[in-house]
Amino acid sequence: MTPRSASVNEELRRRSRERLLRATVELVGERGYEATTLADIADRAGAARGLVSYYFPGKRHLFQSAVHRLMHTTVAAALEREPRPARGDERLARAIDAVLGLARDRTVLMRAHMAGVLQPEGFVRCAEQQRLAEVLRDTVARYGSEDPDADYPLLRALLMGSVFAVLLPGAPMPAEVLRAELFRRYGLAWELGSPPSTDPPRTAAGSGAADFSGLFDLDAHRAGGGGGEPG
């Protein structure tokens, strides 16, 4: 039997790794993080238990990698959807809607992810997170940022804050309200991206709703050294 080439072996490893990431997203979304074991994930992926440890140093690393992969593929798909956006404002609107959509539609999964980032072991850097960072940084650059390296972390922090607000147990905020604030902050027209079927909600400007102007103030964040680790 002819030995497999290095390229074939590499492709098989890539597929095995992606099956584990997909299985993690599926199971945590169904059962929650604590109720999902590495053995469960291996079984769902059709992989040997030892293969999980080969690719990932632990459950937390696997889970964050899986969520970052989902976020990257979701944002990338939104940006590639036909008709492909030629303008930077449309790209940014699609990216915002993609992230808020995950918070709205994958509540169990994204709530576990946000809780995990806040644990003592904190944020896990991985290849999937870097791909997500690259696509968001490129979106900021195409939007017209003069300093994407400074403005990308601010977008990241605002998206994380919005996701947290949507998922906050007992006091969630409607995604539409947060979308309106983000769109106002970046000067985006409501009809860009994937707008909800409802009209824009009344927000901070004289409506009696909570005032998020400080949260979405770019200059204030810069002055205070804003930003945080990516989600």
Number of C-alpha atoms within 10 A of each C-alpha: 3 4 7 9 8 9 9 11 12 12 11 12 14 11 12 17 21 15 18 26 24 18 21 29 24 16 18 22 18 14 12 16 22 8 10 16 14 17 14 15 26 20 14 16 20 13 16 12 15 11 14 22 13 10 14 16 10 12 17 19 16 24 25 26 22 26 23 26 23 19 22 24 17 18 22 18 14 22 22 13 10 8 7 11 16 9 11 17 22 22 25 26 26 25 27 23 22 23 19 21 16 17 22 16 10 15 16 17 23 24 20 19 21 18 12 18 17 10 10 7 10 12 18 19 14 16 12 19 21 15 17 22 19 14 17 24 21 19 23 25 18 18 18 13 16 11 10 19 13 16 19 22 20 22 23 19 21 22 21 21 16 24 26 18 17 22 23 12 10 6 9 12 16 14 20 19 19 22 22 20 24 21 19 15 15 17 10 17 14 16 13 15 21 16 17 13 7 7 10 15 15 14 17 15 11 9 10 9 12 11 14 15 14 10 16 20 14 17 11 13 16 13 8 8 11 16 18 12 13 21 22
